[in-house]
Amino acid sequence: MKFKTLLAGVALLSLPLTGMASVKKAPEQMSEETRACVACHKKNNPGLVQQWGSSKHYRANVGCYECHQADEGDKDAYIHDEKKVKKLISTIVSPKDCNNCHSKEVKEMTESHHAYAGNILGSLDNLLAEVIEGNSNFKTDAFPDGNSAIAVNGCWQCHGAPVKVNEDGALDPATWPNTGIGRINPDGTKGACTACHQRHEFSAAQARHPNTCGKCHLGPDHPQKEIYEESKHGIAFFANVGKMNLDNEKWVVGEDYIAAPTCATCHMSATRSQGVTHDVGARISWNNRPKVSVRPEVADKHMGLPGANVGWEERRDNMKDVCSACHEDEFVENFYQQYDAVINVYNEKFGKPGVELIKLAQPLRRNKPKFSNKIDWVYFELWHHEGRRGRMGASMMAPDYTHWHGMYEVAQHFYTEFIPELEEMIDRGNASGDPEKQKAAKALQAKLDETLNADNHKWFLGKVDPEKAAARKAAAKKFNEKYK
C-alpha cells in the first residue's frame, strides 16, 4: 500500500476545500463520495469535520470529494482507500482546482505578486538560509544531496516552494506541508489559497483579521504587522474589534463598519465603488521592497505581470477611494505628500548613492562569496531591513518605524559602518600594488567624494550652510533653555 494511502486518512481533511476537478458548480445535494469521506473522518478528525461544517462549502454541498477529486494523469493523484472508497484524489488542492468555482479570485491572485513569492528561491534571502545560517543535512527522497532545514521551515513556509511528489506517490517532507503564498504546485500552478483562507472553515472574519497577514508580514525586513499595530489604524482596530462586523457577508468600509480599517480593507476588500480584489498590489503606489523604491508597474513589468499596464496613479486613486470612507480629501492628499517625501529622501539620499557605491566596491572585496565581507552585511541590512522599515513605516503612518526603527538606523549605519568600510576597501586597494585594484579604488574614492560633498551629505564633512547652521544653533539654545 502506498504511503500516501496511509497518510490520507489523516491528511484528507487537513487540506483546503475549494474548486472541483471536474464539477463546475456546487452539487444540488451532498455527494455520496463526500458522505463516505465524512463518515470516516468524523471518527479520525472530528475537529476538521466541524470546521468544514461551519463553512459556506458545507452549506453549498461542497465537500471533501468535490475539492480533492483528481484526474487521471495528475502528478499527485492516487487511489484513496483501495478497499472501500477506491477514488482517485490528490492531497493538494491548487488554484487550478479552486478556479472551477472561484475563477475571478484565482485570476486576480495568480496575476499578483503573491503568486510569485516563490521567486525568493534564488535571492540573497534564500542564500542566507541555505548556506550561511543552515547547511545541507536535511536529506529526503527529493533532495538526496540534502537541503537546508532553515530554508524549508523559514523562507518556504511564507514564500512557498515547488512541492515534490516522490516515486511512491508521497509528497516529499521537505516541501510538504507548505502553505506559502507562492507555492508551486505539482500541476504547475502558483499559489496557495490556504495561505490566507485557513482550512477547513474558510472564515471571512479570519481572513479579514490583520493577524492573518501577520503570519508573513512581520519581522525586521517587512514589519507591516508591527507597523499597523503602532499606527492609529491598528490602535483603533484592537480597541474596537467587537464593532468591526468581521463576519458580515457584505463588508463594505464606511457602510458595514467604520471603527477601523484592516490590511484587507485597504488592499483587498470592497468599498462603495470597488469590488473585492485578490491582487494585493492593485492599490499600492510605491514598491518599497527593492534597494531603491520604484513604481509598482515597473516591478510588474520586470516580472511579466499584467499590472505593468496599470499606472501608479490609478492604483493610488484606488487606495484614495478606500481612505475616503473615513477621511476627507485634504487629509488624504496631505498624507500622500508626506509619504512621497519620505520615499524621495530615502531614494535620493541613501538608496541611489548606495547602489552606485556598492557596485564600485565589488572589485575591492577581500573574498569572493557573498556575505564573506562585512560590507555585504552592512549594505544588505541598510536597504533590506532598515530602509524597508523606514519606507513601510511612512506608508502606513507609523512614526516610530519611520524614524527610530527606520531612517535613524539607515543614517546611523550609512555613516558609521558603510562609509568606513568603503574607506577601508579604498585604502587596501591603493596599497595592494595591483593596478586593477588601484584603479577600482580611485573610481570608488571619486564616487564617495562626490556623494559626501552633495547637499544631502556635506554636513558629514562639516560643510553645513552657515545660515542653516545658525538657525539650528538658535533652535538648540531655545530647547536647552526650556528643559535645562
ABEGO torsion letter per residue (X at the ends): XBAAAAAAAAAAAABBBBBBAABABBBABBBAAAAAAAAAAAAABAAAAAAAAABAAAAAGBBAAAAABBBBGBAABBBBGAAAAGBBBBABBBAAAAAAABAAAAAAAAABAAAAAAAAAABAAAAAAAAAABBAABBBAABAAEBBAAAAABAAAAAEBBBBBBAAGBBBAAAOBBABAABBBAAGBBEBAAAABBOAAGBAAAAABAAAAAAABBEAABAAAAAAAABAAAAAAAAAAAAAGAABABBBBGAABAABBBAAAAAABBBAABBBBABAAAABABBAABABBBBAAAAAAAAGBAAAABBAAAAAAAAAAAAAAABBAAAAAAAAAAAAAAAAAAAAAAAAAAAAAAAAAAAABABABBGABAAAAAAAAAAAAAAAAAAAAAAAGBAAAABAABAAAAAAAAAAAAAAAAAAAAAAAAAAGBAAAAAAAAAAAAAAAAAAABAAAAAAAGABBAAAAAAAAAAAAAAAAAAX
